[in-house]
Amino acid sequence: MNILQTIFNDHYEEMLYILQPRQAVINNVDKMINCGDPAFGGAMYACSKCGNLKFVPFRCI
């Protein structure tokens, strides 16, 4: 988790209840917080020479 994800995650409830942002803002913050989370998918790569496998989570960058 990068620093922006940590900051938004730490203050998520404050943002919801104090700022009362529009749903579009909440959706974008949720996407940013979950960026790079393997639970939201990724790609499996295999080395053609040795057969090692590597899972790389999808990122929003």
C-alpha distances in whole Angstrom, upper triangle without the diagonal:
4,7,8,6,6,10,11,10,12,15,15,18,20,19,21,24,24,24,25,23,25,23,22,20,19,18,16,14,13,13,10,8,9,9,8,9,12,14,14,16,16,19,20,22,25,27,30,32,30,29,25,23,19,17,14,12,13,11,13,14
4,6,5,6,9,10,11,12,15,15,19,20,19,21,24,24,23,24,23,24,24,22,19,19,19,16,14,14,14,10,9,11,10,10,12,15,17,17,18,18,20,22,24,27,28,32,33,32,31,27,25,21,19,16,14,15,12,12,12
4,5,5,6,9,10,10,12,14,17,18,17,20,22,22,21,23,21,23,23,22,19,18,19,16,14,15,15,11,10,13,12,13,15,18,20,20,22,22,24,26,27,30,32,35,37,35,34,31,28,25,23,20,18,18,15,15,15
4,5,5,6,8,10,11,12,15,15,14,17,20,19,18,20,18,20,20,18,15,15,16,13,10,12,12,9,8,11,11,13,14,18,19,19,21,21,24,27,28,31,33,36,38,37,36,32,30,26,23,20,18,17,14,13,13
4,6,5,6,8,10,10,14,15,14,16,19,19,18,19,18,19,19,18,15,14,14,12,9,10,10,7,5,8,8,10,11,15,16,15,18,19,22,24,26,29,31,35,37,35,34,30,28,24,21,18,16,15,13,12,13
4,6,5,6,9,10,13,14,14,16,18,19,18,20,19,21,21,20,17,16,17,15,12,12,13,10,8,11,12,13,13,17,18,18,20,21,24,26,28,31,33,37,38,37,35,32,29,25,23,21,18,18,16,16,17
4,5,5,6,8,12,11,11,14,16,16,16,17,17,19,19,19,16,15,16,15,11,13,14,11,9,13,14,16,16,20,21,21,23,24,27,30,31,35,36,40,42,40,39,35,33,29,26,24,21,21,18,17,18
4,5,5,6,9,10,8,11,14,14,13,14,13,16,16,15,12,11,13,11,8,9,11,9,7,11,12,15,15,19,19,18,21,23,26,29,31,34,37,40,42,40,39,35,32,29,26,23,20,20,17,16,17
4,6,5,8,10,10,11,14,15,15,16,15,18,17,17,14,12,13,13,9,9,11,10,7,10,12,14,13,17,17,17,20,22,25,28,30,33,36,39,41,39,37,34,31,27,25,22,19,19,17,17,18
4,6,8,9,10,12,14,14,15,16,16,19,19,20,17,15,17,16,12,13,15,13,10,13,16,17,17,20,20,21,24,25,29,31,33,36,38,42,43,42,40,36,34,30,27,25,22,23,21,20,22
4,6,5,6,9,10,10,11,13,13,16,17,18,14,12,15,15,11,12,15,14,11,15,17,19,19,23,22,22,25,27,31,33,35,39,41,44,46,45,43,39,36,33,30,28,25,24,22,21,22
4,5,5,6,9,10,10,11,11,14,14,15,12,9,12,12,9,9,13,12,10,13,15,18,17,21,20,20,23,25,29,31,34,37,40,43,45,44,42,38,35,32,29,26,23,22,20,19,21
4,5,5,6,8,10,10,11,14,14,16,13,11,14,15,12,12,16,15,13,16,19,21,20,23,22,22,26,28,32,34,37,40,43,46,48,47,44,41,38,35,32,30,26,26,24,23,25
4,5,5,6,7,9,11,14,15,17,14,12,16,16,13,14,18,17,15,18,21,23,23,26,25,25,28,31,34,37,39,43,45,49,51,49,47,44,41,37,34,32,28,28,26,24,26
4,6,6,5,7,7,11,12,13,10,9,13,13,10,12,15,14,13,17,19,22,22,25,24,23,27,29,33,36,38,41,44,47,49,48,46,43,40,36,33,31,27,26,24,22,24
4,6,6,5,7,9,10,12,10,8,11,13,11,12,15,15,14,17,19,23,22,25,24,23,27,29,33,36,38,42,45,48,50,49,46,43,40,37,33,31,27,26,24,23,25
4,6,5,9,12,13,15,13,12,15,17,14,15,19,19,18,20,23,26,25,28,27,26,30,33,36,39,42,45,48,51,53,52,50,47,43,40,37,35,31,30,28,26,29
4,6,9,12,14,16,14,13,17,18,15,17,20,20,19,22,24,28,27,30,29,29,32,34,38,41,44,47,50,53,55,54,51,48,45,42,38,36,33,31,29,27,29
4,6,9,12,13,11,11,15,15,13,15,18,18,18,21,23,26,26,30,29,27,31,33,37,40,42,46,48,51,54,53,50,47,44,41,37,35,31,30,27,25,27
4,7,9,11,10,9,13,14,13,14,18,18,18,20,23,26,26,29,27,26,30,32,36,39,42,45,48,51,53,52,50,47,44,40,37,34,31,29,27,25,27
4,6,8,6,7,10,11,10,12,15,15,16,18,20,24,24,27,26,24,27,30,33,37,39,43,45,48,51,50,48,45,42,38,35,32,29,27,24,22,24
4,5,5,7,9,10,11,13,15,16,17,19,20,24,24,27,26,24,27,29,32,36,39,42,45,48,50,50,47,45,41,38,35,32,28,26,24,21,23
4,5,5,6,9,10,10,12,14,15,16,18,22,22,24,23,21,24,26,30,33,36,40,43,45,48,47,45,42,39,36,32,30,26,24,22,19,22
4,5,5,6,9,10,11,12,14,15,17,20,21,23,22,19,22,25,28,31,34,38,40,43,46,45,43,41,37,34,30,28,24,21,20,17,19
4,5,5,6,9,10,11,12,14,15,19,20,23,22,20,23,25,28,31,34,38,40,43,46,45,43,40,37,33,30,27,24,21,19,16,18
4,5,5,6,9,10,10,12,14,18,18,21,19,18,21,23,27,30,33,36,39,42,45,44,41,39,35,32,29,26,22,20,18,16,19
4,6,5,6,9,10,11,12,16,16,19,17,15,18,20,24,27,30,34,36,39,42,41,39,36,33,30,26,23,20,17,16,14,17
4,5,5,6,9,10,11,14,15,18,17,15,18,20,23,26,29,32,35,38,40,40,38,35,32,28,25,22,18,16,14,11,14
4,5,5,6,9,10,14,14,17,17,15,18,20,23,27,29,33,35,38,41,40,38,35,32,28,25,22,18,17,14,12,14
4,5,5,6,9,12,12,15,14,12,15,18,21,24,27,31,34,36,39,38,36,33,29,26,23,20,16,15,13,12,15
4,6,5,6,10,10,13,13,10,13,15,18,22,24,28,31,33,36,35,33,30,27,24,20,17,14,12,10,8,12
4,5,5,9,10,14,14,12,15,16,19,22,24,28,30,33,36,35,33,30,27,23,20,17,14,12,9,8,10
4,6,9,9,12,12,12,14,16,19,22,25,28,31,34,36,35,33,30,26,23,20,17,14,13,11,10,13
4,6,5,9,9,8,11,13,16,19,22,25,28,31,33,32,30,27,23,20,17,14,11,10,9,9,12
4,6,9,10,8,10,11,14,17,19,23,25,29,31,30,28,25,22,18,15,12,9,7,5,6,9
4,6,9,8,9,8,11,14,16,20,22,25,27,26,24,21,18,15,11,9,5,6,5,7,9
4,5,6,8,9,12,14,17,20,23,26,28,27,25,22,18,15,12,10,6,8,8,10,13
4,5,5,6,10,11,14,17,20,23,26,24,21,19,15,12,9,8,5,7,9,12,15
4,6,8,12,14,17,20,23,26,29,27,24,21,18,15,12,11,8,10,12,14,17
4,7,11,13,17,20,23,26,29,28,25,23,19,16,12,11,8,7,10,11,15
4,7,10,13,17,20,22,25,24,21,19,16,13,10,9,6,6,9,12,15
4,7,10,13,17,19,22,21,18,16,13,10,7,5,4,5,8,11,13
4,6,10,13,16,19,18,15,14,10,8,6,5,6,7,11,14,15
4,7,10,13,16,15,12,10,7,6,4,6,9,11,14,17,18
4,7,9,12,12,9,8,6,5,6,8,11,13,15,19,19
4,6,9,8,6,6,4,6,9,11,14,16,19,23,23
4,5,6,5,5,7,9,12,13,17,19,21,25,24
4,6,6,8,10,12,15,17,20,22,24,27,27
4,6,8,11,14,17,19,23,24,27,30,29
4,6,9,12,16,18,22,24,26,30,29
4,6,10,13,16,19,22,24,28,28
4,7,10,13,17,19,22,25,26
4,7,10,13,16,19,22,23
4,6,10,13,15,19,19
4,7,10,12,16,17
4,7,9,13,13
4,6,10,12
4,7,9
4,6
4
